[in-house]
Amino acid sequence: MIVVTGGSGFIGSALIGRLNQKGFTDILAVDHLGESEKWKNLVPLRFSDYLDRQDFILRLERGDFGDSIEAIFHLGACSSTTEKNADYLLENNYRYTARIAAWREARPNCRLIYASSAATYGDGSRGYADNVEELYRLRPLNMYGYSKHLFDCLAKRKGWLKNIVGLKYFNVFGPNENHKGDMRSVINKCYPGVRDTGRMQLFKSHRSDYADGEQKRDFIYVKDALEITLYFMDHPEVNGIFNVGTGFAQSWNDVADALFAAAHKPLSVAYVPMPETIREKYQYYTCADLTKLRAAGCSYACAGLKDSIADYVTNYLAPGHLLEGAC
């Protein structure tokens, strides 16, 4: 059995869909649905059972699953970079992950792959190399990034990283992110406006070394992020922390160009002031260093930003489809 926590979430539901494509259906989806609409992401998927996250961790630690779990993809977390409840983030993102990792330590035949985040790198002044020896030098800019960073550091201290994989996802976008509210990608949020009004807004730059819209990110399509993720399921001999990105930094203006092209609209962008609440915590540049990933044998090449946005718009956003079973 394969366990996917965050199974109704963005990357988690896309992963279950991709596993379905590869012939896996003995999957336990774990999440906390509450009153959200993310249950819709589960509808096209095939899995053997669903458990709430609290039921799962209690049953896991109680030994209810025996040795039936072959792999855990721990993707469940509060991913809001503006969440202010630090206790909640520590409990949900840090301690919950630690409980799973401690359980797995006694079961060497179970593969554990967990989601870290590029938010752990902070402003990038210390680089974007996924070198575990440099972990303690990183300074996340928000509590979400810090909650992820704390577990990375714990896993290093405990020696767990010799046997598990942490994935530092960069800016992932694609199908099944509708439920994420303000944490949705700009592509998802802005497409309806581009389609209906032919206009789009981007944040102004508040640094003299970046022109408006020239703030840069490593944008990776969820389909590409899944292929890199599944590489580690197929290669249990490879462990540690790895970046999941394209290795290229592109601007918000590049995103706008690709989005308007995919919507068959002339480019029309207005630049608006960045809210003061996020100015001091804003990342102006991110780019995944893929040196370690390539050295580990993963040679997967991601699609270009323009092609990825075109696929997202044409096959998912424009028709308004759920992710039909898989990416």
N, C-alpha and C positions, 0 to 999 in steps of 0.2 A: 504494500500500500504506500502511496505517496501522499504526504500531507502538504497542503498549501494554505498557510495562514494569510489573512488578507485576501481570501479567495474570491470575494465579491468586489474587491477593489480594482483599481486601474491595472496595475501590472499583474496582480494575482489572477484576476479573471482572464486576462489575455494569456497568461501562462497555462492555465487549465485548458484553454482552447487550443493552444499549441500542443500540449500533451495529448489531447484528444486526437489531433491530427496525426500524431506519431503512434497512435494505437493504445494509449493509456486511458483507462476509465476507472480503475480501482484507486480513486482519489478521494481523500477526505478534505472537504472545503471548510475552513475555519475562519470565522469573522465575527463581527458584532454589527448587526444590521440596524438596530434601533428604528428610528422613523425615517431613515434616509431612503433614497430611491435606488441605491446601488444593488438591491436584490435583482433588479432588471438585468444586470450583467450576468447573473447565474442562469437565466432562462434558457439560452441556447446550449449550455454546457452539459457534459456528461460526467457525473461523479457519483461515488457510491453512497456518500452521506455528507451531512452538514452538521457542524457543532458551533455553538457560541464559543468565543475565545476563552471565557472563564470555565465553561464545562470542559473544554479541551485540556487546558493546563492541569486541572484537578485530576482528570482521568489519566492524563499522561504520567503525572507524578505518582498516581496510585497504582500504576502498572497495568491498567485495563487493556492496553494494546499488546502486551507481551512483546514478542519480537517481530510483529507484523509490519512495522514501519520500516521501509527501505530508505526513504528520503524525506526530509522536511525542507520545504522552501519557506522560510520564515520571512514573509513580505509584509505582514500586518504591522501597522504602526499608525500613530497620529502623524501625518505628514505636513501639517500646517506650520509654515515658517513664522506665522504671526501668533501662534498659540502662546498665551501668557501664563497658563497654569503649569508652573514648573514641576510641582509634585505629580500632576497627572502625566506629564511627559516622562518623568523618571520612572514612574510605575509602569506605564504602558509600553514605552520604547526601550528602556534600559533593563529594569528588573524582570520583565516578562521574557525578554530575550535571554537573560542570564539563566533563568529557570529552565528554558528549553536546552540551552547549551550544557548546563550541568547534568541534565537527564541524559543527553546524548553521550556525554563523556564515558558513561558506563556501558555504552552500546556501540562499539567501534564499527559495526557493520551498517549503521544508519548514517547516511550522508546528510549533513546539515549545511545549507546554503542560506545565508541571511542577508537582508538588505541593510547596508550602511548608506551613506549619502555623501555627495560632493559638498554638501553644506558643512561638513566637518573641516573643510579647508579654509573656511573663513574668507578673508579678503584676497587670498591667493598670494600674499606677500612671501609666504614660505613655500610656494610652489604647489604643484598638483601631482607630485610623484607618490605612488601608493607604497611607499617604503615604511614597513612597520617600525623600523628603528627610529623613524622621525615622528612617530605618532604624538609624542608628548610635546612637540614643538608647535602643533597646530592650535589655532585659536578661533573656534567657531564664532560667528557673529550673532546667532540666535539660539534660543533654548532648544529648538528642534535639533539643530546641528550638534549642540552639546550633548543631548541625550543619546544620539548615535555615536558620537565620539567617545563617550564614557564607556559604552560597551566594547568598542574596538580596543580601548586601553585595557579593560578588564580581560578580554580574550587574550591579549598579549601577555599580561601578567600571569594568567592561569596556565598558559601554554596551550590553550585551546586552538590557536590559529595553526598549529601543526597538523590539525585533523579536520578543520572546517574551513568554509569559504565565506568571506565578507565581500559584498559587492557595493562599491561606491558609485551609485547611479548619478549621472549628470542630468541635464534637462530633458527628461523623457516626455514625449507627447504622442498622442495617437488615440485610437478607438477605446471606448469604455472609460473615459475620464469625465463624462458629463456630470456625475454626482459630486465632483470635487469642489464645486463652488468657486471661490476666489483662487483656489490652488490649481484650477484648470490651466492648461497652457494658453498662451495668448492666441494661438491659432484657433483653439476651440472657442474661446470667449469672443474673438473678433470676427469670426467667419459670418455670423448672421448679419452684423452691421455692414460688412463688406458686400455681402450678397444683396442686402435690401437697400442700403443707402449709398454704397460705393465709397464709404469713408472708414477710416481707422485712426485710433489714437495710440500714441506711444509716449512714454515718459521722456521728458527733457533730461539732458545730462546736467548734473550739478558739479561736474568736475571739468576743469579747463582742458584736460588732456583727452577728453572724449567729446566729440560732437554729438548733437542730439540724435538719438537712435543708433549711435555707433557703439553703445555698450554691447559687449560680446558674451556669448554663451556657447557651450558645447551642447548643441541640440541633437538628441538621438531619438529616432523613431522607435516606438515600442517594439515593432517587429524585429528590429536589429538588436535591441536590448535583450529580447527573449533568446535569440540565437546565442548570444554571448553567455547568458545565464545558463542555458542548457549545456553549453560546452563543459561546464564544471560537473554536471551530473554524469556526463559521459566519460569524464576523466577524474576519477576519484583519487588519483595519485597527486593531483594538483591542489594545493591548499594555501590559505593565507588571504590577504586583502588585495583586491584588484579593482581598478577603475573600470567603469562601464560607460563609455562615451565613444565619439567618433574620432577623437584626436584632432579635431578642427574647431576653432572658435569662429562663430559667425555672428553678425550684428542683427539687432532687431530690425534694421532697415532691410537686411537680406531676407528676414522672415516675411516682412511686409511685401517685398517684391514677389516672393514665391506665392504668398497667399492671394494677392490680387491676380497674378497670372493664372493660378488654379481656378479662381472664380470668374475668369474672363472679364475682368474689370480694369479700367485705367487706374494707375497708382494715385492715391490721394491720402496722405498721412498728415495728421495734426499732432504737434508735440505739446503735451500738457505737463504742468509741474508735478514732480514726484511728491507724494504725501510725506510730510515731515516725519511721520511715525516710522518710516522705513529708510529714510535717507542715510542714516548712519550705519545701517545694517545691510545696505545694498551691495551686491557683488557686481562690479563693473566688468569683470572678465573671468571666465572659467574655461579651462581646456584640459581634457583628460590626457595625462601622460600614459601612453599605452606600451611603454617599453617593457614593463613587467608582464603584461598580458601577452605580448608577442613572444617573450622569452619562455612563457609557459606553454607555448605551442598553439595558441589561438590566433589564427591568421584571418579570421572572418573580417570581411570588408563591408562597412556600413554603406547604405545608399546615400546619395547626396541629398542635401536639404530640400532642394527644389523638387526632386522626384518624390521624396517622402511626403512633403506637404501636398503635392498633386494627388498622390494615392489616398491620403487621408481625406482630402476634400471630395474627390471624385467618387470614392467607393464607400465612404462612411458619413461624412458631414452633410453633403448635398442630398443623398437619399434619405438620411435620418435613420440609418440602420443600426441595430445592435451588432456587436461583433458576432457574426453568424457561426458560432461554434468554435472558431479559431481565427488566429491572425493568418 
